[in-house]
Amino acid sequence: MRGPRRARRATGWQALLWLGPSLALIGGVVAYPAAQLIRASLSQYSVTGLYQGSVGLRNYARLLRQEALTTVVANTVVWVTVIVVVALLMSLGLAQFLDKRFPGRRLVRWALIVPWAASLIMTSKLFVWIYDYYFGILNPVLQSLGVLDHPVDWLGDDSTVMGAMITVGIFVSLPFTTYVLLAGLQAIPPDVFEAARVDGASAWRTYRLVTFPLLRPALLVAAVLNIIYVFNSFPIVWTLNDRNPGFGHDTMITYMYKIAFKSSLRDVGLAAALGVVNVLLILLAVLVYLRSVRWHAQEA
């Protein structure tokens, strides 16, 4: 009995030894900052960032009383929902297209991944120039096509800012979502489609009753990961919205940054409280993702 028990104990210590650097990295990069964030959310700081003592849950109560919070939450819901839904719908079509054989398919696949591989700041700045009222290419193109009668200040008009930002968000979300769904399509056995054709099923019926149900796990994973990615997207909103005062077009991520460093509040404790709320929302999305992966594994 002692021999196997000692062997298991030795194996456990060896595993811990190998996992040690990874655990230390997780502790330094994830656990410690998370603990400091929670501590900051329970504390008060001066405008210059000096610690002034603990205030308990007062920062959370103050957060709920912020006038801009309702607008920011509504912006975040619209921002995440529209981008994720539109990106998923467009990616379904793109994945189906890229799954077919055609000349230049590899080149099209390479071109599609460029927006995802490029820096978000660089992509956002590119769209700032495209949207520019005086020198941007978008207004002249739309005017030449007869869509617009006069130039539009896409990033300065309250009625167009959110739509302009959402367009960029969809643009950078399409590659990842398309490739996830493409991987799901290629994992479906060809025999399934052959059996559907033998049974005389139409293309639409085959897609509705065969392809889509088998693609559902990949679709769910793509949706959850996109929600996390889009919710955390700071560069797009910040770069395209930095010229507008106030919080009228901010999401919860940029609102948190402004509370701490850019607004008249300059309140690190209040921003940390919002940061904890953001982390909890992300953890909720991660739990949904983990449940979807486990459900997919049980079905397999």
C-alpha positions in Angstrom: 0.0 0.0 0.0 2.8 2.4 0.9 4.5 1.9 -2.5 1.6 3.0 -4.7 0.7 5.8 -2.3 4.3 7.2 -2.3 4.3 6.9 -6.1 1.1 8.9 -6.4 2.5 11.5 -4.0 5.8 11.8 -6.0 3.8 12.1 -9.2 1.7 14.9 -7.6 4.8 16.8 -6.5 6.3 16.4 -10.0 3.2 17.7 -11.6 3.2 20.7 -9.2 6.8 21.3 -10.1 6.1 21.4 -13.8 3.0 23.5 -13.3 4.8 25.9 -10.9 5.9 28.5 -13.5 2.4 28.6 -15.0 0.7 28.9 -11.6 3.1 31.7 -10.7 2.4 33.5 -13.9 -1.4 33.2 -13.3 -1.0 34.4 -9.8 1.1 37.4 -10.9 -1.0 38.4 -14.0 -4.5 37.4 -12.9 -4.9 36.7 -9.2 -2.9 39.6 -7.8 -4.4 42.3 -10.1 -7.9 40.9 -9.4 -7.2 41.2 -5.7 -5.9 44.7 -6.1 -9.0 45.7 -8.2 -11.3 44.4 -5.4 -9.3 46.3 -2.8 -9.4 49.5 -4.8 -13.1 49.2 -5.3 -13.5 49.2 -1.5 -11.2 52.2 -1.0 -11.1 55.9 -1.5 -8.3 57.7 -3.4 -7.4 61.4 -3.9 -7.4 63.0 -7.3 -3.7 62.3 -7.5 -4.2 58.6 -6.7 -3.2 58.6 -3.0 -4.9 56.0 -0.8 -7.2 57.6 1.8 -8.7 54.6 3.5 -11.4 52.0 3.1 -15.0 53.0 2.4 -16.6 49.5 2.2 -19.3 49.2 -0.4 -19.8 53.0 -0.7 -18.3 53.1 -4.2 -20.8 50.5 -5.5 -23.7 52.6 -4.1 -22.2 55.7 -5.7 -21.9 53.9 -9.0 -25.6 53.1 -9.1 -26.3 56.8 -8.6 -24.3 58.0 -11.6 -26.5 59.7 -14.1 -24.6 58.4 -17.1 -24.7 54.8 -16.0 -28.1 54.1 -17.6 -26.9 55.5 -21.0 -23.6 53.6 -20.8 -25.4 50.3 -20.0 -27.8 50.9 -22.9 -24.9 51.7 -25.2 -23.1 48.5 -24.1 -26.1 46.3 -24.7 -26.7 47.8 -28.2 -22.9 47.6 -29.0 -22.6 44.0 -28.0 -25.9 42.7 -29.3 -25.8 44.3 -32.7 -22.2 43.4 -33.4 -22.5 39.8 -32.3 -25.8 39.1 -34.0 -24.9 40.8 -37.4 -21.4 39.2 -37.3 -22.8 35.7 -36.7 -25.4 36.1 -39.5 -22.8 37.4 -42.0 -20.3 34.8 -40.9 -22.8 32.0 -41.6 -22.9 33.0 -45.2 -19.2 33.6 -45.5 -18.4 30.3 -43.9 -20.7 28.5 -46.4 -19.0 30.4 -49.2 -15.5 29.6 -48.1 -16.4 26.0 -47.5 -17.0 25.6 -51.3 -14.2 24.9 -53.8 -13.6 27.8 -56.2 -10.5 29.4 -57.9 -8.7 31.7 -55.5 -10.3 30.3 -52.3 -7.0 30.3 -50.4 -6.3 33.9 -51.3 -9.8 34.9 -50.2 -9.3 33.1 -46.9 -6.0 34.9 -46.3 -7.6 38.3 -47.2 -10.4 37.7 -44.7 -8.1 37.2 -41.8 -6.3 40.5 -42.3 -8.8 42.7 -40.3 -8.5 40.2 -37.3 -4.7 40.0 -37.5 -4.2 43.8 -37.8 -3.9 46.1 -34.7 -7.3 47.4 -33.5 -5.8 50.8 -33.1 -4.5 50.8 -36.6 -7.8 49.6 -38.0 -9.8 52.2 -36.0 -7.5 55.0 -37.1 -8.0 53.9 -40.7 -11.8 54.2 -40.3 -11.4 57.6 -38.6 -9.8 58.8 -41.9 -12.5 57.0 -43.9 -15.2 58.7 -41.9 -13.6 62.1 -41.9 -16.0 64.9 -42.8 -13.5 66.9 -44.9 -11.0 64.4 -46.3 -12.6 60.9 -45.8 -13.4 58.7 -48.8 -16.8 57.6 -47.5 -18.8 60.8 -48.1 -17.6 61.4 -51.7 -18.3 57.8 -52.6 -21.9 57.9 -51.2 -22.5 61.3 -52.8 -21.4 60.0 -56.2 -23.8 57.0 -55.8 -26.6 59.3 -54.9 -27.0 57.9 -51.4 -26.2 61.3 -49.7 -27.0 64.8 -50.8 -24.4 66.4 -48.5 -21.5 65.2 -46.4 -22.2 63.6 -43.0 -20.1 64.1 -39.9 -20.1 60.4 -39.1 -18.1 60.7 -35.9 -19.5 64.0 -34.7 -23.2 63.6 -35.2 -25.0 61.9 -32.2 -27.3 60.1 -34.6 -24.4 58.4 -36.5 -21.6 57.8 -34.0 -22.8 54.6 -32.6 -23.6 53.2 -36.1 -20.2 54.1 -37.3 -18.5 52.4 -34.4 -20.7 49.3 -34.7 -19.7 49.0 -38.4 -16.0 48.9 -37.4 -16.8 46.4 -34.7 -18.6 44.1 -37.2 -15.7 44.5 -39.6 -13.1 43.3 -37.1 -15.3 40.5 -35.7 -16.1 38.8 -39.0 -12.8 37.0 -39.5 -12.7 35.2 -36.2 -16.4 34.3 -36.3 -16.2 33.1 -39.9 -13.3 30.8 -39.2 -14.9 29.3 -36.1 -18.0 28.5 -38.2 -15.9 27.3 -41.1 -14.1 24.9 -38.7 -17.6 23.7 -37.6 -18.7 23.1 -41.1 -15.6 21.2 -42.1 -16.1 19.0 -39.0 -19.4 17.7 -40.3 -19.0 14.3 -42.0 -19.7 14.4 -45.8 -21.8 11.2 -45.4 -24.5 13.2 -43.7 -25.0 15.5 -46.7 -24.9 12.5 -49.1 -27.6 10.8 -47.1 -29.7 13.9 -47.2 -29.3 14.1 -51.0 -30.3 10.5 -51.4 -33.4 11.1 -49.4 -34.3 13.9 -51.8 -33.9 16.8 -49.4 -33.7 20.3 -50.9 -30.7 22.5 -50.3 -32.7 24.7 -47.8 -34.1 21.7 -46.0 -30.7 20.1 -45.8 -29.3 23.3 -44.3 -32.2 23.8 -41.8 -32.4 20.2 -40.6 -28.9 18.9 -41.0 -26.2 21.6 -41.3 -27.5 24.1 -38.8 -28.2 21.6 -35.9 -24.7 20.1 -36.4 -23.2 23.6 -36.6 -25.0 24.7 -33.4 -22.1 24.0 -31.0 -19.6 26.0 -33.1 -22.2 28.8 -33.4 -22.7 28.9 -29.6 -18.9 29.0 -28.9 -18.5 31.7 -31.5 -21.3 33.7 -29.9 -19.9 33.5 -26.4 -16.4 34.3 -27.4 -17.6 37.2 -29.5 -19.6 38.6 -26.6 -16.4 38.6 -24.4 -14.3 40.1 -27.2 -16.8 42.8 -28.2 -17.6 43.7 -24.6 -13.9 44.2 -23.8 -13.2 46.2 -27.0 -11.7 49.4 -25.8 -9.6 50.6 -28.8 -12.5 50.9 -31.3 -14.8 52.9 -29.1 -12.1 55.1 -27.6 -10.4 55.9 -31.0 -13.6 56.7 -32.8 -15.4 58.5 -29.9 -12.5 60.5 -28.4 -13.6 63.8 -30.0 -17.0 63.7 -28.3 -17.4 65.1 -24.8 -19.3 63.4 -22.0 -20.4 59.8 -21.9 -23.2 59.7 -24.5 -21.5 57.1 -26.7 -19.3 55.2 -24.2 -19.5 51.6 -23.3 -18.8 50.2 -19.8 -15.1 49.7 -20.6 -14.4 53.2 -21.9 -16.7 54.7 -19.2 -14.5 53.0 -16.5 -11.4 54.5 -18.0 -12.9 58.0 -18.2 -14.1 57.8 -14.6 -10.6 57.1 -13.4 -8.5 59.4 -15.7 -10.4 61.6 -18.1 -13.6 63.0 -16.5 -14.1 65.6 -13.8 -14.6 62.7 -11.3 -11.0 61.3 -11.4 -12.2 58.6 -9.0 -10.1 55.5 -9.0 -12.2 53.7 -6.4 -15.4 54.3 -8.4 -13.7 53.1 -11.6 -12.5 50.0 -9.7 -16.0 49.3 -8.6 -17.2 49.4 -12.2 -14.2 47.2 -13.1 -15.3 44.5 -10.7 -18.8 44.6 -12.2 -17.3 44.3 -15.7 -15.2 41.3 -14.5 -18.3 39.6 -13.1 -20.1 40.0 -16.4 -17.1 38.5 -18.3 -17.0 35.6 -15.8 -20.7 35.0 -16.5 -19.9 34.8 -20.2 -17.0 32.4 -19.5 -19.3 30.2 -17.5 -21.7 30.0 -20.4 -18.8 29.2 -22.7 -17.6 26.4 -20.4 -21.1 24.9 -20.2 -21.4 25.0 -24.0 -18.1 23.2 -24.4 -19.1 20.6 -21.8 -22.5 20.1 -23.6 -20.7 19.7 -26.9 -18.3 17.1 -25.4 -21.3 15.1 -23.9 -23.0 15.1 -27.3 -19.9 13.8 -29.0 
